[in-house]
Amino acid sequence: MTTLSVNALAQSLGELPPDQIIFGNSDIMQAVRSRLGKVAAANVPVLITGESGTGKDIIARLIHGLSPWKVGPYVKVNCPAIPGTLLESELFGYEKGAFTGAFGSKPGRVELAHRGTLFLDEISELDMSLQSKLLQLLQDGQFCRIGAQEDKKVEVRVVCATNRNLEAEIEAGTFRQDLYYRINVVNIRMPALRERRGDIENLAAYFLEYYNRKFNCKARPLSSETLAVLRKYHWPGNIRELENLIKRYVILGHEDVITSDLVAREPDYFNSEISLDGPISLKKMTRQCVRELERKVILKVLQHHHWNRKQAARTLGISYRALLYKIRDAGLPSNRALRLRQEEKNKLSDDDKSSSSGAAAD
């Protein structure tokens, strides 16, 4: 990739996952890795696109850490987190007396990023007036503090990220077309987790080890049954959702918190997004929809019969053995997982009763 490995950046950029975890084994992430290695050394704006939770922030940090400007500051601005009325002063700073409460001068994030990297997360949230000032910064490297009379000049690498379609935002009149062309010199698209399902097992194992260590817990490795559930899930929250799910498992200690939670989040496969970036396999998509429809039917019948599998098999008109195979193939909870769930509910109920008795005694 470059002479500097991702692992060596962890100390300077904060704790980062190992490079084999960040990039995995999928072809689509190897393409991201290749493009990242080429763009890091070039002082041009980079636009990172992709759904929320796909790791855009990590890629921005890697661009900085693998660049010749890695000794400079890395300044992140989360645009939606700062109210629009304050964002201009946060970005560009202000002079004393510029507005009520401005009792002194203050440098903005742009100035603080001098000879380093400025990362604008969710840039689509910028007001049109701020987009104009950012355009000036990208064009000539100059900006003006609020209340100042003269422009300041800075040397800064600008990296932007968004989970929105900026071309659609341009059509809607909420994003400047000239700014889009300025920030989109190089585009890095982060794939959704469902596009790299082969990496799910390694990601889950990494988060399990990490949070076991962080919380001083001893949660066991995930069973093959649970891993099958993870691989089949559609992951609307991407890697962040997977991380939070593993964190919950480590804290609570049993796999039912994973399987029961994911089964409850059934997607509507007949209104799913279809990627038009490449060829579409109609046969593959039809087979997937049929499998998921079968899974939903089996789940509803099992729930109707209170998970009595023999009654469910009779209702579905298939053999008991065939139903067991389909339950396992669909990643539905096993009898063991259901027993754990019921034991957990009974335990919570007993704890509530004990608390009530204790309160009554007091």
Secondary structure as GFF3:
##gff-version 3
##sequence-region A 1 362
A	DSSP	three_ten_helix	7	9	.	.	.	ID=ss1
A	DSSP	alpha_helix	10	13	.	.	.	ID=ss2
A	DSSP	alpha_helix	19	23	.	.	.	ID=ss3
A	DSSP	alpha_helix	27	39	.	.	.	ID=ss4
A	DSSP	beta_strand	46	49	.	.	.	ID=ss5
A	DSSP	alpha_helix	56	65	.	.	.	ID=ss6
A	DSSP	beta_strand	74	78	.	.	.	ID=ss7
A	DSSP	three_ten_helix	79	81	.	.	.	ID=ss8
A	DSSP	alpha_helix	84	92	.	.	.	ID=ss9
A	DSSP	alpha_helix	109	112	.	.	.	ID=ss10
A	DSSP	beta_strand	116	121	.	.	.	ID=ss11
A	DSSP	three_ten_helix	123	125	.	.	.	ID=ss12
A	DSSP	alpha_helix	128	140	.	.	.	ID=ss13
A	DSSP	beta_strand	142	143	.	.	.	ID=ss14
A	DSSP	beta_strand	152	153	.	.	.	ID=ss15
A	DSSP	beta_strand	156	162	.	.	.	ID=ss16
A	DSSP	alpha_helix	166	171	.	.	.	ID=ss17
A	DSSP	alpha_helix	177	183	.	.	.	ID=ss18
A	DSSP	beta_strand	186	189	.	.	.	ID=ss19
A	DSSP	three_ten_helix	193	195	.	.	.	ID=ss20
A	DSSP	three_ten_helix	197	199	.	.	.	ID=ss21
A	DSSP	alpha_helix	200	214	.	.	.	ID=ss22
A	DSSP	alpha_helix	224	232	.	.	.	ID=ss23
A	DSSP	alpha_helix	238	252	.	.	.	ID=ss24
A	DSSP	alpha_helix	256	263	.	.	.	ID=ss25
A	DSSP	three_ten_helix	269	271	.	.	.	ID=ss26
A	DSSP	alpha_helix	282	304	.	.	.	ID=ss27
A	DSSP	alpha_helix	309	316	.	.	.	ID=ss28
A	DSSP	alpha_helix	320	330	.	.	.	ID=ss29
A	DSSP	alpha_helix	335	361	.	.	.	ID=ss30
###
